[in-house]
């Protein structure tokens, strides 16, 4: 029997299958089918020749949620709020990234004002009823929603994180009166305070819920029709998996589904290589993602913002998300000139249909992939292992547009496109490292994605990391990371309390309630057995008068309020360089992360049989290395490189899912696991 992971990207759909009996991995890749995403998944299973009856677990990740939001293709959504708070989405927050930007425009709410409704009720922050709920107010809401053909309704009532009774009653009433309409109550998504953030999170969950429900129902039906009879799991943004059923009710938790799996995989690679401090970079067909893993710990935050930039405050999502910075630059990113004649790369992508010009499917715009082909990095006859033959002439015709705009040759234009793409990616890497106080020289760079391997040597050298590590199957890395993922759910409860009023018994009681919720949740998960659960506890604390808080890991054994405060002062000083020992402290949020232990693929030492330097040698090819100029590069087949192999650049290492370049002056080493190290 085996475990199968499927990851849908903007250009390719990836499959990784782990045979639990033999320990072998199968990988496969197919072009993503945007008109019906299930077709791409079916293609990969067929191409991999995996017998459906031998699959006993299926986990799936992809871009369905984030694409629906960024492309504004979600459901028509309404919002129900406490009377007097109808404009919470419009008011938002007064703070903004660029305070002095005179061209600033507020993000447009996902629910127009005509579909934002009020209901008379009021609870206070302590959970006491101030004004009873008037359910009759919802009758007019029901009629208006029917008239407007509303497909989803979000409910966010004041202080429902502390007392959800009114919100739950509204949800029950609307589900009865509006059958077939997706209903989301904010307390079902998060019990963490912040009125605007909770409202926006509930709205986005409702906005994508009908789409995710239809897609998962279609995918599940398709897979069962092929003979799969096993638990179906979805990859979440917090780095853990959950059941399809839970994901369909909480789809906003899938917003960074695929990338979070890659971060998990990078943490595992770091562990296998004895490296606790890792910068992870994933470059796919549409985007580049990066994250920092410090002390072997993946960073998870509930301060995630969709579409945030230096001039745009974005849309807050109050669910746990692996801390990732994402930019719209990937292999399919289109090179273009703006109105003043400045060359840009991305964020618009050619995707998989029609794809880059070199794919020969009708694409006519120059892309990063076309530039890699024209600079000699890609072999036109060995793309995707030879399944796709790249059209050099089509790439040249497309790149001629850039050459004409720059007044140079096609090759110079291709080099310019690559250097600009690299500059965008370096900015993202600096954002998660240097601008957050990390010294890249203390880190290794682990790369995933087909584009990650091609850009790694250039970006790692520019960033100044100690070493670059290219794991096995980099072009399938997010799917591979899903197989290394455990079922997980994060629970949080806001309970704002002065430290003077908090007791160890009170802390224990709050955590006991969260633990009971976790045990109830996992009891409904097919794959999880009793005794497999692991719990991690944490508390957000802040000094009185502060806006921000610091999360302090907490152990229940020997718990004391004094010990928690001691740890908080140290953590605050480490994060902000100062501490205020005589200032009152507040307990804000109580956090519980629950995970379940499940089998994970074992990375075995490389089998040297049939591998040798001579067998791996594929000759030479002229390759342009950007700033290093054009060189005759030695071409090597990664699948035939023996453990312990070392060589100096210029090199190109080819495998079906990726090409790895090694610059002149850099050194390549193959370790006993088959990972490539560039230094």
C-alpha positions, 0 to 999 in steps of 0.5 A: 500500500502507499501514500499519494500526494498531489499538488496543483500549481499555476503551470504544472500538476505534480504527483509523488507516490510513496510505496510503504512496503518498498520505500520507493518513490514515484514522481510524475508531472502534467500540465495543469488544466485550468478549465477542469483541475481534476483532469490534471490530477487524473493525468498524473495518476495515469502517467505514474501508472499507480494502481488506485487500489494500492493507495491507502491515503491521498493528500492534495494541495493547490492554488484553488483558494488563493486564485479565486480570491486574487482573480475575484472569481468567488461567490456573491457574498453577504455579511451580517454584523451587529447593529451599528457595525455594518461598515467594519470592512470599509473602515478597516485599519487606519495604519498603512504600509506607506504613510506618506503615499499620496496615491494610496487607495483603500482595498475594496471590500469583498462585500459591497455595502448593499449586501452588508446587513445588521442585526440587533444584539450585543455581547460584551468582551467578558461574554455577558449579554448586553442586548438579546438577539433579535432573530426577526431582523434576519427575515429581511436579510433572507429576502434580500439575499434571495432577491440578490441571488447571494451564494454565501453569507458571513456572520461576524458579531461583536465579541463572538470570540468570547461568546459565540451563542448569538452568532451560532443562533444566527448561523442556524437560522440562516442555514434553515432559511437559505438552504444551498447557501454557504453560511460562515460564522466567524467563531467557526473559523477563529476565536481570536479577537480583532473585529475587522480581521475576524470579519474579513476572514469570515467573508473570505471563507464564505467567498470561496466556500461554494467553489471549494465545495464544488471542486472537492466534490468533483475531485473526490468523485473523480478519484473514487471513480478511478478506484481510490477508496481511502481517506482524502486529506487537504493540505492546510496553510498551517503546515498540516493536513485535514480531511476534505470534509473539514476543509470544505467548511473552512476553505480559507485555511487552504489559502497557502496550501501548496507553499506551506508543504514546501516549507515543511519539506525544507525543514526536513531537508535541513534536519537530514543535513544537520542544519537548523537555520534554513532559508527556503525558496520555491520558484514555480511557474507563476510565483516565487515563495520564500520563508525562514526556518530558525532553530528547526522551527517553521514559523506560523503566524495569524497576522497573514495578509493577502495582497500585502505590498509596501503600498497596499495594506492587503486583506487580513486573514486571521487563521494560522499560515506558515510565514511566507513572502510571495511574489509574482515571478516564476518560470511563466512570468511574462516580460513586458514594458510599462508606459514609460518604457521600463522592462518588467517581469511578471506578475502576469504569467503565461500559466499552462494554457497557452504557456511560454512561447517555447511550449508551442501551444500558441503563447506569443509573449516572452517569459522567464522559461523562454529566456532560460532556453535562449541562454542555453540553460534548458535543453529543448529536447530534454524538458520535462524529461523529454516529454515536451520539446521546446520550440527555440524559434518561437522563443526567439520570436517572442523575445524579439519584442524585448530585444527591440525595446532594449535596442539589443540582441535576442540573447541580451534581451534574455539575459536582461529578463533573467537578471530582472527576475533574479533581482525581484527574487533577491528582494523577496529573500532579503525581506524574510532574512536581512529585513527581519534581522537575520544574517544570511551567512548563518543560513543555508538556502534550500530550494524547491520548484523547477525554477528554484533549482535553475536560479539557486546558484545565482540567488544564493551567491547574491544573498551570501548564504553558507551553502545551497542545497537542492533536495531530491525531486525539486520540481515536485517539492511541495508534493513531496513535502505533503508526504512529510506532513502530519495532520494538524490543527491550531486552536486559539482563545482570546482571554485578555487578563492582567497578569496580577489576576491570572493564576496557574489554575486559570491557565491550566483550565483554559488549555484544558478546554482547548485540548478537549476541542482538539481531541474531539476534532481528531476523533473524527479524522479517519487516519488518526488513532488514539495515542498519536496526538502531540500538543504544544502550548503557547501564550501571547503576552504584552506589556500594558498599553502595547498593541503587539504581543509576543508568543511564549511557549508554555509547558504545563508541567510545573506551570507558574505565572511567575515562570511565564512572565520570566520567559516573556521578558526574555522573549520580548527583549530578544524580539524588540531589544528591550524589556520593561520589568516594572510594567504590568503584563497582560495575557492575551491569547492562549494557543494550542497546536495539535498534531498527529503522528503518521508514517512519513517517507524515509529518505534512504542513502543513495544506491551507487549501483550504475552511478558513476561520473562517466555515466552521468557525463552528457557532454558540454553546452554553451550556457550564458551565466549572466554576469559571468558571461557565456561558458562551455558548461559540462552537462551532467545527468543527476540520476547517474551521479554517484554519492561523494561526487565533486566538481567545479563550475561551470556545470548544468545538472539535468533531471526530468523536473529541473535543471541546476546550474553551477557558476564558474568558481562554485563547487558542486558536491553530492551527499550520501542522500543524493542532495546537491550542495553548491558552495 
